[in-house]
Amino acid sequence: MSATLELVCAIPKLSEMNSFQRSMNSPMSAARKRALLIGSPFGDLRGPLNDAELMATVLEAQGFENVKCCDTQAINENIQAKWIHLINQSNAGDAVVIYYSGHGGIADCGQGTLAGNGECNDTRPWRYQFIVPMKRRYTNL
């Protein structure tokens, strides 16, 4: 099995930004605007916390309510809890942004499912994308 890492970054072009801003400020826009911002500096990354802050500034200017899950709080359990809370608080017509900055990757198998021995054993290809949250740090009391 081979695993490939891929960085995907979707930044609107300046020419697209005006139409995005108009759509977010139009009377037909969503009833509420919510965002979950995740910054996971796993492996001593320096950019994720700054990225999350910058995105918060941009989204706040567009009227979004931001919830952050950053730094040592960006562990799997906290990310999932905040994600579920966001889903439960959202209604049809709301605008929702989930933003992640940190390590991530893609694991794929061009031939199918992964067997217990690490081999692909099916004819249907699969592909999983994943994020890398912070690790929970345990201390001896």
N, C-alpha and C positions, 0 to 999 in steps of 0.2 A: 504494500500500500504506500502511496506517496501522498504527502501533505504539502500543499503549497500555501504560502502566505500572500495575501493580496491586500493592498491598501486602496480603499475606495473613498474618494473625497468628492462630494457633490457641492460645489460652490457655484451659486448662480453668477452668470455673466452680468456685468453692469447693465447691459441693454435689457436683460430679463428682470432686473431688480425693480425697475419702475412699475412694471405690470404686476409683479408680486406684491409690492407695497400697495398699489391701488386695490388689488383683490382683497388684501387683508383689512383695508380700511373702508371697504364698500358697505352699504347698508345690508347687502345680502350675505355678508360674511357670517361666520359662526357665532353662536350665542356667547360662547366662552372660548378663551384661548389659553391653553395650558401647555407647559413644557416640563419634561424631566431631563435634566442635564447631568450626565455622568462623566466624571473625570477620574480615570484610574491610572495613577502614575506608577503602576507596577514595573519593577525592574529599574527603578530610579529614572523613569521618563520625566523630563522637565516641562514638557508642553501641555499635558492634559488639563492641569488646573487653570492655566492661563487661557487655554482654548474654551473651557467651560465658562469662565468669567466673561470673555469676549462675546460668546454666543448669548449669554444672559443679557448683556447690555443691548445687543441687537434685538433680541426678542422682547425685552421690556419696552423698547422704543416702539414696538409694534403692538403693544398692549397685552402681551402674554404674562400669565402668572407662572413664575418659575419655581420649580422644586429642584434642589441640587442634591446630588449624592456623589460627593467628591472625596478624594484623598483616602484616609484610612476608613472612611465610612462606605467606600465603594466596594464592599464585599458582596458576594453573591446574595446572601439573605436580604441585605438592605436594598439592593437593586431590585430584587424580585418584589419585596414588600411595597416599595415606592411605585413600581410599575403597576402592580395590582391595584393600589390605591388610585392611581391615575385613571385606570380603566373604570373602576367603580364610580368615580366622580364625574366621568364624562358621559355626555348624552349625544344623541344623533344631532348633527349640525355643529358640534364643537370642533375647533381646530386643535389638534394635538401634535406636538413635536417631541420626539425622543432623540436626544443628541448624545452621542458617545465619543469620547476622546480617550485613546489608550491603545494598548496592543490588541490585536485581533487576528483572525486567520480563517482559512478555509481548509476543511478536510474533505477530500472527495475520493470516490472510487468509480472509475469509468465503467467498470463491468457490473456493479451491483452492490448487494448488501455485504457488510463486513461480518465474516464468521468469527467464532471465538479464537481461531488460530491466527487472526490478522490478515486472512486472505479474502479477497472478493469472491463470492460464490454464487452470484445471481447474474442475470442478464440485464437487469434494470440499473442504470447508473443512479448514484445519489451524490449529494453535495450538502455539507453542513457548514454554515458560517458560525463563528463564535467570537465572543469577546473575552478578554482576560481581566477579570476583576482582581481587586487587591486580595491578598491572602489574609485570612483571620490569623492574628498573632496570639498565641496562647502563652501565658506566663505561669510559672510555678508559684503558687501562693504559699 
